[in-house]
């Protein structure tokens, strides 16, 4: 169902609730108001994305993918503020299957924008990991610096520190290979 139809449906139910209360059916009117509020909330927070986030927290990527696949056209089904989060969730699921293929989703999530800084930091940290896998140290360093800047609450500080240590180990392995060649 297109997202704006939810708002129209919520307005109709709210109108019916007011009508019920005017005619003295307070119980049904209050229940209808709660239903209208619930439908309005699903305009801003899509239920499929909420369920997918739940399964991501439980580390059940298959179920999260199933719930996200129910969103056929995210541009019409989701509020524009959720487009970046949708691509972030798809990128997180894809990073488990094919890490290098998930890069486009993370970049699209950053370009579409997200309101929470720690989600931006997560996307940039993931891009840094992908750049390290491609042996592109300069790009990985750039993404790590941006992730550290975006992580204002220090939620990803340990992961950023670990990624920097891995980059240091990457330099040592390159130096050891070059030393063995001579």
Secondary structure, 3 states (H helix, E strand, C coil): CCHHHHHHHHHHHHHHHHHHHHCCCHHHHHHHHHHHHHHHHHHHCCHHHHHHHHHHHCCCHHHHHHHHHCCCCHHHHCCHHHHHHHHHHHHHHHHHHCHHHHHHHHHHHHHHCCCCHHHHHHHHHHHHHHHHHCCCHHHHHHHHHHHHHHCCCCCCHHHHHHHHHHHHHHHHHHHHHHHHHC
